[in-house]
Amino acid sequence: MALYVGSDIGGTFTDVVGFDSALGKLHFGKQLTNKGDLARGVLDCLDRIGLRPGSIDLLKHGTTQVINTLLERRGARTALVTTAGFRDLLEIGRAGRPIAFQMDYEREAPLVERELRLEVEERMDANGCVVTPLSQTALEALAAELRALNVDAIAVSFLNAYINPEHEIAAADYLREKFPETYVAAGSELSREWFEYERSSTAVANAYVGPRTATYIDRFDMRLSAARFDGLFHLMASSGGVLTAKRAKQSPIALIESGPIGGCVGAAVYAKHLGISNMIAFDMGGTTAKCALIEDGQFQVQPTYYVGGYDRGFPLRASVLDIVEVGTGGGSIACVKNGRLFVGPQSAGSDPGPACFGRGGTKATVTDVNLLLDRIGGNRFLDGELSLDAEAAKRVVTAEIAQCLGYQDAALDKVAAGVLALANAQMATAINEITTERGRDVRDFTLFVFGGGGPLHGIDLARELNLKRVVIPPEPGNFSALGMLFADARADETRSLLLDLTPAGGIALQQEARSMTEAAKRALDRDFEGASQTFEIVAEMRFKGQRHSVRTPFSLTTDVESLRGRFLELYRRHYGHVRDSVPIEIIGLRITGLATTPKPPISQLYQILGEGEPRPQAMRSVYSLSAQKRMPTPIFAREMLPVGFKHAGPMIIEEFGSTSVVGPDDSVEVGSLGEITITIG
């Protein structure tokens, strides 16, 4: 017997999914997030669905703790130690203005104020040769300065340490010895790529969140141990793989988008099994909506992530799944300012939550509006554990929106539909950003929706974007936690190079690739010994004189001419033309190692409780956004729908953590994996 569990803590709900391999049974639970004690919330959720921590063999956990610490600026008091003359690098950045014509434009302040940035006399040149040695005297003076500053974390980032980290590692090791209670992060331990600003920013962010993340993981581990858990505990990394708790504490920045990644991993698995080559994974939760592209069963991982956005935030060199996020979720607050309607990004969260939750909320939210239009039922949500108050929803929508816009009660449906239309338009913008703005035709994609609000809004969203097909997986409200069960362990090795694409350059590239592959293998062996491993090797290549590169996959047996051909083919696909006569150079190398972890069979994730021809549980007058009016609508329970079931809209499909709203011209079919496919009319 093996019991695998995934847990996802969101801004509004905490989700848990467990799969018992002996019984082939899926357990799932959802409850409001306990923001005062996140670990307690997960254990309470496990207890509610009857899963004892002592019986769990593998627990995979996703958390928003790291990104929230950075966005809310609640990290450790951090010092930066850098090469003499580079103290102000964090503020100078790239000296650009992303918003060119806003005269009062300012970036967010650095995480480390100037008084906590210290300089050390040392220097490496661009080839990694020592120009100024790092002396013991300089380190002793540095330790004295740091002791007076009384910091909780230290980031070490020296110039050109990406090519020769000798000084940087020596300084970090010395500081760890002198300050054993202080969290120390070195830039070269996180990234061996050029771009000094990005490397320093990454080291600072890792140190800034380090103590708080380590405390969070240790506390979670202690809670699990106290509950007699003795299985494997892994954390979901932003790259789409999992890390051990030890690795996560060393590189907490790898958890920057830990929360929403599991759903994208699960979506990629379904894309492969369903033979869908172009898919948009769309996750709408209580606070935000997120989307990512999956092409040929693969999601893209980007090397740079901007905390707070590109315009005003700061960069991290960390492997992060390419995901676009917008502040629109079920708890997003709708309000009127200066006669205009706004939805989000502020959220009612889990406390007090939407007004219809009956926990003291006084603001109108997207969930309140959906309840008012009877798109969700008040007694079915979470199997009735959280009953929804329709009268409370009506009061806040009337007071906070309708009256402010000058509408009477008779037009309340119109007002509520306007809120949903605006929310859908904002989410459509995010989908267009990852498709149309990147040269893809959005109409070529299937929309795969999950999260508590995904099936509720996804079908109308697809109609607005002219998509023809929507797929809803089993248990979409818990799908991010479910997706974690499919995540393998992952190790990434990155290195900046500068090689011409010549026979000599090809030999040097292959040597470096072998060395980095061995490093990735050692990392996986250390934490996941005995697991089956696969490796992907990618070269960053460009024509000489260009700024941007094209990622070109190759193997340890690829020759120079084959590599050249692959680059030209990819370049032509991206830009429409190539110039064969221009020399090509290699500027970077990326190795991704994957080690398999136990996972459930996808065919066992949909469990049908009913027999024979399913019948509607009830009829309800539901407002249809496409028809712009209320229509008599049959209500079906999803767990009663067998494989092969077909039905024409309008219809509502209710389940434990979500509701699917099907329009009057749409058609529904339940597939072999229990997925619901909606063909848009």
C-alpha positions in Angstrom: 0.0 0.0 0.0 1.2 3.5 -0.8 -0.6 6.8 0.0 0.5 9.9 -2.0 -0.7 13.3 -0.9 -0.5 16.8 -2.5 -1.3 19.9 -0.5 -1.7 23.4 -1.9 -2.1 26.5 0.3 -3.8 29.4 -1.6 -4.8 32.9 -0.5 -8.4 31.8 0.1 -8.5 28.0 0.3 -6.2 25.2 1.4 -6.5 22.1 -0.8 -5.5 18.5 -0.1 -5.6 15.5 -2.4 -4.6 11.9 -1.4 -4.4 8.8 -3.6 -4.5 5.4 -2.0 -2.8 3.1 -4.5 -3.9 -0.1 -2.8 -7.6 0.8 -3.0 -7.3 2.9 -6.2 -9.2 5.6 -4.3 -8.9 9.4 -4.4 -9.5 11.5 -1.3 -9.8 15.3 -1.6 -10.5 18.1 0.9 -10.8 21.9 0.8 -11.2 24.4 3.5 -10.6 28.1 4.2 -6.9 28.9 4.6 -5.7 29.3 8.2 -3.5 32.4 7.7 -2.4 32.4 11.3 -1.0 28.8 11.1 -0.7 27.4 7.5 0.7 24.0 8.6 -2.2 23.6 11.0 -4.6 24.2 8.1 -3.1 21.4 6.1 -3.3 18.9 9.0 -6.9 19.9 9.8 -7.8 19.3 6.1 -6.1 15.9 6.3 -8.0 15.1 9.4 -11.3 16.2 7.9 -11.0 13.7 5.0 -9.8 10.9 7.3 -6.1 10.7 6.2 -3.7 10.1 9.1 -0.2 11.6 8.6 1.3 8.4 9.9 -0.1 6.5 6.9 1.2 8.9 4.2 4.2 7.6 2.2 4.9 10.8 0.2 3.7 14.3 0.8 4.2 17.0 -1.8 3.6 20.6 -0.7 3.1 23.9 -2.6 3.1 27.2 -0.8 2.9 30.9 -1.6 5.0 31.7 1.5 8.1 32.9 -0.5 6.3 35.2 -3.0 4.2 36.6 -0.2 7.2 37.4 1.9 8.8 39.3 -1.0 5.6 41.2 -2.0 4.8 42.1 1.5 8.4 43.0 2.4 8.3 40.9 5.6 11.7 39.2 5.1 14.8 39.2 7.3 17.1 42.2 8.0 19.6 41.5 5.3 23.1 42.7 4.4 24.8 42.5 1.0 28.5 41.9 0.7 29.9 42.8 -2.7 33.0 43.8 -4.6 34.4 47.3 -3.8 32.8 49.8 -6.1 29.6 47.8 -6.7 27.6 48.8 -3.6 24.9 50.6 -5.5 24.3 47.9 -8.1 20.9 47.0 -6.7 19.6 50.6 -7.2 21.3 51.2 -10.6 19.9 48.0 -12.0 20.0 48.3 -15.8 19.5 52.0 -15.7 16.4 51.7 -18.0 12.9 53.2 -17.8 10.3 50.6 -18.8 7.6 53.3 -18.5 9.3 55.9 -20.6 6.9 58.8 -20.4 5.7 58.7 -16.8 7.7 61.6 -15.2 7.2 60.4 -11.7 8.3 56.8 -12.5 10.2 55.0 -9.7 11.2 51.4 -9.2 10.4 49.7 -6.0 13.1 50.2 -3.4 15.8 47.5 -3.1 15.3 44.8 -0.4 18.6 46.0 1.2 19.0 49.6 2.1 22.3 51.3 1.3 23.6 51.3 5.0 23.5 47.5 4.9 25.5 47.1 1.7 29.2 46.4 2.4 32.2 46.4 0.1 35.2 44.1 0.1 38.5 44.7 -1.6 38.7 41.8 -4.1 38.5 41.4 -7.9 38.2 38.8 -10.6 38.5 39.8 -14.2 36.1 38.8 -17.0 38.1 35.6 -17.6 38.0 34.5 -14.0 41.6 35.5 -13.2 42.4 37.1 -9.9 43.2 40.8 -10.1 42.9 41.7 -6.4 43.2 38.7 -3.9 40.7 38.3 -1.1 42.7 38.7 2.1 42.1 37.3 5.6 42.4 40.9 6.9 39.5 42.0 4.6 37.3 39.2 5.8 38.0 40.0 9.5 37.2 43.7 8.9 34.0 42.6 7.1 32.9 40.4 10.1 33.4 43.3 12.5 31.2 45.5 10.4 28.5 42.9 10.1 28.5 42.2 13.8 27.7 45.8 14.5 24.8 45.8 12.0 23.1 42.9 13.8 21.6 41.4 10.6 19.6 38.1 10.3 20.8 37.2 6.8 23.8 37.9 4.5 24.0 37.8 0.7 27.4 37.6 -0.9 27.7 38.5 -4.6 31.1 39.4 -6.1 31.9 40.7 -9.6 32.5 37.9 -12.2 31.9 35.2 -9.6 29.8 33.4 -12.2 33.0 32.4 -14.1 35.2 31.9 -11.0 33.4 31.7 -7.6 36.6 31.1 -5.6 36.5 34.4 -3.7 32.7 34.4 -3.2 32.6 30.8 -1.8 35.5 31.6 0.5 33.7 34.7 1.9 30.5 32.8 2.3 32.1 29.9 4.1 34.0 32.3 6.4 30.8 34.2 7.3 28.9 30.9 8.0 31.7 29.9 10.4 31.7 33.3 12.1 27.9 33.7 12.2 26.4 30.2 12.5 23.0 31.6 13.5 22.8 33.9 10.5 21.5 32.8 7.1 24.2 33.2 4.4 23.5 33.0 0.6 26.2 33.2 -2.2 25.2 34.2 -5.7 27.3 31.5 -7.4 25.4 28.8 -5.4 22.2 29.9 -7.1 23.3 31.0 -10.6 26.5 30.6 -12.7 25.3 33.0 -15.4 26.5 36.5 -16.2 24.4 39.6 -15.6 25.7 41.0 -12.4 22.6 42.9 -11.4 20.4 39.8 -11.8 22.8 37.6 -9.9 23.1 40.1 -7.0 19.3 40.6 -6.9 18.8 36.8 -6.7 21.4 36.4 -3.9 19.7 39.2 -1.9 16.2 37.8 -2.4 17.3 34.3 -1.4 18.9 35.6 1.8 15.9 37.9 2.5 13.4 35.0 2.5 15.8 32.4 3.8 15.3 32.6 7.6 11.5 32.9 7.3 11.2 30.0 4.8 13.5 27.8 6.8 11.4 28.4 9.9 8.2 27.7 7.9 9.6 24.4 6.6 11.0 23.3 9.9 7.7 24.1 11.7 5.8 22.2 9.0 8.2 19.3 9.4 7.8 19.3 13.2 4.1 19.3 13.0 4.2 16.4 10.6 6.6 14.5 12.9 4.4 15.2 15.9 1.5 13.6 14.0 3.7 10.5 13.4 4.5 11.3 9.7 7.6 9.4 8.7 7.3 9.5 4.9 9.0 11.6 2.3 8.3 15.4 2.4 8.9 17.3 -0.8 8.2 20.9 -1.8 6.9 22.0 -5.2 9.5 24.1 -7.0 8.7 26.9 -9.5 10.4 24.9 -12.2 7.8 22.2 -12.2 9.8 19.7 -10.2 10.0 18.9 -6.5 12.8 19.5 -3.9 13.6 17.9 -0.6 13.1 20.1 2.5 16.9 20.5 2.9 17.3 21.7 -0.7 14.4 24.1 -0.3 15.9 25.7 2.8 19.2 26.2 0.9 17.5 27.7 -2.1 14.1 29.0 -1.0 14.0 31.3 -4.1 13.3 28.1 -6.0 9.8 28.1 -4.4 8.9 31.6 -5.7 5.8 30.3 -7.5 5.5 27.0 -5.7 1.7 27.4 -5.2 0.2 27.5 -8.7 2.8 25.2 -10.4 1.2 21.9 -9.6 -1.9 22.6 -11.7 0.3 23.3 -14.8 2.2 20.0 -14.2 -1.1 18.1 -14.1 -2.4 19.9 -17.2 0.7 18.8 -19.1 0.1 15.2 -18.1 -3.5 15.4 -19.3 -2.4 17.1 -22.6 -0.1 14.1 -23.3 -2.8 11.5 -22.5 -5.5 13.3 -24.4 -3.3 14.0 -27.4 -3.8 17.8 -27.2 -0.8 19.5 -28.8 -1.7 23.1 -28.0 -3.2 23.8 -24.6 -3.8 26.8 -22.4 -3.7 25.8 -18.7 -6.0 28.3 -16.9 -6.3 28.3 -13.1 -8.8 30.7 -11.4 -8.6 30.6 -7.6 -9.9 32.8 -4.8 -7.3 35.6 -5.2 -5.8 35.4 -8.7 -6.2 33.8 -12.1 -3.1 32.3 -13.8 -2.4 30.8 -17.2 0.4 29.0 -19.0 1.0 27.5 -22.4 1.6 23.8 -23.0 2.9 22.9 -26.4 3.6 19.3 -27.4 3.0 18.2 -23.9 5.6 20.6 -22.5 5.4 23.8 -20.5 8.0 26.5 -20.9 10.4 27.4 -18.1 11.9 30.9 -18.1 15.3 31.8 -16.6 14.3 35.2 -15.2 11.3 36.1 -13.0 10.3 39.6 -12.0 9.0 40.0 -8.4 6.4 42.8 -8.6 6.4 42.8 -12.4 8.9 43.9 -15.0 8.0 47.6 -14.9 8.7 48.3 -11.2 9.9 45.0 -9.7 13.3 43.3 -9.4 14.6 40.2 -11.3 15.5 36.8 -10.1 17.7 34.3 -12.0 15.6 31.2 -11.1 13.9 28.6 -13.2 10.2 29.5 -13.1 7.4 28.0 -15.2 6.3 30.7 -17.7 3.1 31.8 -16.1 1.1 35.0 -16.4 -1.0 36.1 -13.5 -3.8 38.6 -13.1 -5.5 39.8 -9.8 -8.9 38.4 -10.6 -10.3 35.5 -8.5 -13.5 34.4 -6.8 -12.7 36.7 -3.8 -11.8 39.7 -6.0 -13.6 42.8 -4.7 -15.9 44.7 -7.1 -16.3 48.4 -6.4 -17.2 51.7 -8.0 -14.6 54.6 -8.1 -15.4 57.9 -9.7 -18.4 56.4 -11.5 -16.3 53.5 -12.9 -16.6 49.8 -12.1 -13.4 47.9 -11.0 -12.8 44.3 -10.2 -9.7 43.4 -8.1 -6.9 43.1 -7.6 -7.8 43.5 -3.9 -9.3 40.3 -2.6 -11.5 39.4 0.4 -9.3 36.3 0.9 -10.4 33.7 3.5 -10.9 36.2 6.3 -13.5 37.6 6.2 -14.0 36.3 2.6 -16.9 37.1 0.3 -20.1 38.5 2.0 -21.9 35.3 1.1 -19.5 33.2 3.3 -21.2 34.8 6.4 -17.9 35.6 8.1 -18.3 39.3 8.3 -17.4 40.3 4.7 -19.0 43.6 3.6 -17.6 44.0 0.1 -19.1 42.6 -3.1 -16.9 40.0 -4.7 -17.0 37.9 -7.9 -18.3 34.9 -5.8 -21.2 37.0 -4.5 -22.1 38.0 -8.1 -22.0 34.4 -9.3 -24.3 33.4 -6.4 -26.7 36.3 -7.1 -27.1 35.1 -10.7 -27.6 31.5 -9.5 -24.6 30.3 -11.4 -23.5 28.5 -8.1 -25.8 26.9 -5.6 -25.8 27.9 -2.0 -26.0 24.4 -0.4 -23.9 22.3 -2.7 -20.5 24.1 -2.3 -18.0 21.9 -0.4 -20.7 19.3 0.0 -22.6 21.9 2.1 -19.8 22.4 4.6 -19.7 26.1 3.7 -23.3 27.3 3.1 -23.6 30.4 1.0 -25.9 33.3 2.0 -27.7 34.6 -1.2 -29.4 37.5 0.7 -26.0 38.8 2.0 -24.7 38.7 -1.6 -27.7 40.6 -2.8 -27.3 43.3 -0.1 -23.6 44.0 -0.9 -24.0 44.0 -4.7 -26.9 46.4 -4.4 -25.2 48.7 -1.9 -21.6 48.6 -3.2 -22.3 48.5 -7.0 -25.9 48.9 -8.3 -26.8 52.0 -6.2 -23.4 53.6 -6.8 -24.0 53.3 -10.6 -27.6 54.5 -10.4 -29.3 51.2 -11.1 -32.5 50.0 -9.4 -33.2 46.5 -8.1 -34.9 45.5 -11.3 -31.6 45.8 -13.1 -29.6 43.9 -10.5 -28.9 41.0 -12.9 -27.6 43.4 -15.5 -25.2 44.9 -12.9 -24.0 41.5 -11.7 -23.5 40.4 -15.3 -21.4 43.5 -15.9 -19.1 42.6 -13.1 -18.6 39.1 -14.6 -18.0 40.6 -18.0 -15.3 42.9 -16.7 -13.7 40.0 -14.7 -13.7 37.8 -17.8 -12.2 40.7 -19.9 -9.3 41.0 -17.5 -8.6 37.3 -17.5 -8.8 37.3 -21.3 -6.0 39.9 -21.4 -3.7 37.5 -19.5 -4.5 34.7 -22.0 -3.8 37.0 -25.0 -0.5 38.0 -23.4 0.8 34.4 -23.5 -0.7 33.7 -27.0 -1.3 36.5 -29.4 1.4 38.8 -28.0 3.9 35.9 -28.5 3.0 35.1 -32.1 0.5 32.3 -31.4 -3.1 32.2 -32.7 -5.2 31.7 -29.6 -7.8 29.9 -31.7 -5.4 27.0 -32.2 -5.5 26.2 -28.5 -7.7 24.2 -26.2 -8.6 25.8 -22.9 -7.9 23.5 -19.9 -9.6 25.0 -16.8 -9.2 24.3 -13.1 -9.3 26.0 -9.7 -12.5 26.7 -7.9 -13.4 29.4 -10.5 -11.9 28.0 -13.6 -15.0 25.9 -14.8 -17.3 28.7 -13.5 -15.7 31.3 -15.9 -13.7 29.3 -18.4 -16.5 28.5 -20.9 -17.6 32.1 -21.2 -13.9 33.1 -21.4 -13.4 30.6 -24.3 -16.4 32.1 -26.1 -15.0 35.6 -25.7 -11.6 34.4 -27.1 -13.2 32.4 -30.0 -11.8 29.1 -28.7 -13.8 26.0 -29.8 -13.0 23.6 -27.0 -12.7 23.6 -23.2 -11.6 20.7 -21.1 -12.3 20.3 -17.3 -10.3 17.7 -15.4 -11.7 15.7 -12.5 -11.8 17.6 -9.2 -10.8 20.9 -10.8 -11.2 22.8 -7.5 -8.3 20.7 -6.0 -6.4 20.2 -9.2 -3.2 22.2 -8.2 -2.8 19.8 -5.3 -3.6 16.8 -7.6 -1.1 18.0 -10.2 1.7 17.9 -7.6 1.3 14.1 -7.4 2.6 13.9 -11.0 5.7 16.1 -10.5 9.1 14.5 -10.7 12.2 15.7 -9.0 14.2 18.2 -11.0 17.8 19.6 -10.9 18.8 22.5 -13.1 22.4 23.4 -14.0 23.0 26.7 -15.9 26.3 28.2 -17.1 27.2 31.2 -19.2 29.6 30.4 -22.1 31.0 32.4 -25.0 31.9 30.0 -27.8 31.9 30.3 -31.6 30.0 27.5 -33.4 33.1 26.0 -34.9 34.5 22.4 -34.6 36.7 23.7 -31.6 33.7 25.4 -30.1 31.6 22.3 -30.5 34.2 20.2 -28.6 34.3 22.7 -25.7 30.5 22.8 -25.6 30.3 19.0 -25.4 32.9 18.9 -22.6 31.0 21.5 -20.6 27.7 19.6 -21.2 29.1 16.4 -19.9 30.5 18.1 -16.8 27.2 19.8 -16.1 25.1 16.7 -16.7 27.3 14.9 -14.2 26.7 17.7 -11.7 22.9 17.4 -12.2 23.1 13.7 -11.8 25.0 14.0 -8.5 22.4 16.4 -7.2 19.6 14.0 -8.1 21.5 11.0 -6.7 22.1 12.8 -3.4 18.4 13.5 -2.8 16.6 10.8 -4.9 18.9 7.9 -5.0 17.8 5.0 -7.2 15.2 7.0 -9.1 15.2 6.7 -12.9 16.7 9.8 -14.5 16.5 11.7 -17.8 18.4 14.8 -19.0 17.6 17.6 -21.4 20.5 19.7 -22.8 19.8 23.1 -24.3 22.2 25.7 -25.8 21.5 29.4 -25.8 22.5 30.4 -29.4 22.4 33.6 -31.4 23.8 35.3 -34.5 26.8 37.4 -33.6 25.8 41.0 -32.9 22.4 40.1 -31.6 21.2 40.6 -28.0 18.6 37.8 -27.7 19.2 34.1 -28.0 17.2 31.0 -29.2 17.1 27.9 -27.0 18.4 25.0 -29.1 18.1 21.4 -27.7 20.8 18.9 -28.5 22.4 15.7 -27.1 25.9 14.6 -26.1 26.3 13.0 -29.6 25.1 16.0 -31.7 27.8 17.3 -34.1 28.4 20.9 -35.0 26.6 20.9 -38.3 23.5 19.2 -36.8 23.4 21.8 -34.1 23.7 24.6 -36.6 20.8 23.1 -38.6 18.6 22.9 -35.5 19.4 26.5 -34.6 18.6 27.8 -38.1 15.3 25.8 -38.1 14.2 27.3 -34.7 15.3 30.8 -35.6 13.3 30.6 -38.8 10.3 29.4 -36.9 10.6 32.3 -34.4 11.5 35.2 -36.8 10.4 34.0 -40.3 13.9 34.2 -42.0 17.6 33.5 -41.4 20.9 34.7 -42.8 23.1 31.7 -43.2 26.3 33.8 -43.8 26.3 35.4 -40.3 28.5 33.6 -37.7 26.7 31.9 -34.9 27.8 31.9 -31.2 26.8 30.0 -28.1 26.3 32.1 -25.0 24.9 29.7 -22.5 24.2 26.1 -21.6 21.2 24.6 -19.6 20.9 21.1 -18.3 17.7 19.8 -16.8 17.7 16.5 -14.9 14.5 14.7 -14.0 14.2 11.9 -11.5 10.9 10.0 -11.4 8.8 10.0 -8.2 5.9 7.7 -7.4 2.6 8.9 -8.9 -0.9 7.6 -9.3 -2.3 6.2 -12.6 -4.2 8.9 -14.4 -6.9 6.4 -15.4 -8.0 6.0 -11.7 -8.6 9.6 -10.9 -12.2 9.7 -11.9 -14.6 7.7 -9.7 -18.3 7.4 -10.8 -20.8 6.9 -8.0 -24.0 6.7 -10.1 -25.4 3.9 -12.3 -27.6 4.1 -15.4 -28.7 7.3 -17.1 -27.9 10.3 -14.9 -30.8 12.7 -14.2 -30.7 16.3 -13.1 -30.6 16.9 -9.4 -32.7 20.0 -9.7 -33.8 22.9 -12.0 -32.7 26.5 -11.5 -33.2 29.8 -13.2 -29.6 30.7 -14.1 -28.4 33.8 -15.8 -26.6 33.1 -19.1 -23.9 35.6 -20.1 -24.1 34.5 -23.7 -27.9 34.8 -23.9 -28.0 37.8 -21.5 -31.0 36.5 -19.7 -32.1 33.9 -17.1 -32.9 30.4 -18.5 -34.3 27.3 -16.9 -31.2 25.1 -16.4 -30.8 21.5 -15.2 -28.3 20.9 -12.4 -26.2 17.7 -12.6 -23.9 16.2 -10.0 -20.5 15.5 -11.7 -19.8 12.3 -9.8 -23.0 10.8 -11.4 -21.9 11.4 -15.0 -20.4 8.2 -16.6 -17.8 8.1 -19.3 -19.5 8.7 -22.6 -22.2 10.9 -21.2 -23.4 13.6 -23.6 -25.7 16.6 -23.1 -26.5 19.9 -24.7 -26.5 23.2 -22.8 -27.6 25.0 -21.0 -26.6 23.0 -17.9 -24.8 23.3 -14.6 -22.4 20.6 -13.4 -21.7 20.8 -9.6 -19.0 19.0 -7.7 -17.2 19.3 -4.4 -14.9 22.2 -5.1 -16.2 23.8 -8.3 -19.1 24.4 -10.6 -19.2 24.3 -14.4 -21.6 26.7 -16.2 -22.4 25.5 -19.8 -24.0 27.9 -22.2 -27.2 27.3 -24.2 -25.4 26.6 -27.5 -22.6 24.4 -26.0 -22.4 20.6 -25.9 -20.8 18.4 -23.2 -19.1 15.0 -23.3 -17.4 13.0 -20.6 -14.1 11.4 -21.9 -12.3 8.3 -21.0 -10.2 9.9 -18.2 -13.3 11.5 -16.6 -12.5 14.8 -18.2 -15.4 17.0 -19.4 -15.0 18.4 -22.9 -17.2 21.3 -23.8 -17.6 22.2 -27.5 -18.4 25.9 -27.8 -21.5 26.6 -29.9 
